[in-house]
Amino acid sequence: MGKDLGCLGQSIRIAFIVLNIIFVVIGLALLGIGIYLVAVGSTYEFITQNQYASAAPILIVCGAVTAIVAVVGIIAAIGLWWPVLLIYFIIILIVVILELVAGILGFVFRSELADYYTDTFNDTLSDYRLDNDTDFQSDVNNFVDTVQENFECCGISSPNDWELTEFYQETDMFPESCMCEGDDCTIINNQSVYSEGCDGSFFEFIEENAAIIGGIGIAFGIFEIFGIIFAIILCCCLFTQRNKDNWTI
């Protein structure tokens, strides 16, 4: 006998399928964002100490699992296989919990950024040297140069921060990465350097990426709760009709 769910059951079934198509898109988006955040964390891990790793890989795992399970959920809804729907419910519930954890980690990490990065970046400037004769020194110099070049900034709060460093006192010069051409420059000691410090653009960039983890993890986690609800309702419809019609599955 065919599995007739009735009008309400069919409506729930269609809504469940549409919702899981959206989940596939969400899963792929989470996967892409997680990979992007891991790449960002890797680029700046000298100062972040790879703290993105505490949350971004969770998004990667959740994204991949969400996309795969959503496809399974669609197949289960089309075939009306309630055992598979129960498995879907359990896995999506775990995914939602992980996404909420990733979201909370993102916001907690964001709230602690300002003081941590100011102190760490200040120490990094103090360790900047003319020669890259060790791996540590190479990491320090490359990190500072990368940040100042990419964000077109110099020093922490201003280019004057360099005047207190050993590098400046030895060379009486700013690093090459501070050198500026254009309108957003200032002249110090006959050198044209970026007028803004990195505590604005770079630190805001780090905070925004941490907020991405938090916002996306929580938003997607809440949205996927609807998938859990629809899965429960669809299973209830299947169980009810199964008892009436004596389905084997």
Secondary structure, DSSP 4 states (H G I P E B T S, - for coil): -----HHHHHHHHHHHHHHHHHHHHHHHHHHHHHHHHHHHHHHTHHHHTTGGGGTHHHHHHHHHHHHHHHHHHHHHHHHT-HHHHHHHHHHHHHHHHHHHHHHHHHHHHHHTHHHHHHHHHHHHHHH--S---SHHHHHHHHHHHHHHHHHT--SSSSGGGGGGSHHHHHHSS--GGGB--SSSEEEETTEEEESS-HHHHHHHHHHHHHHHHHHHHHHHHHHHHHHHHHHHHHHHHHHHHHHHHT---
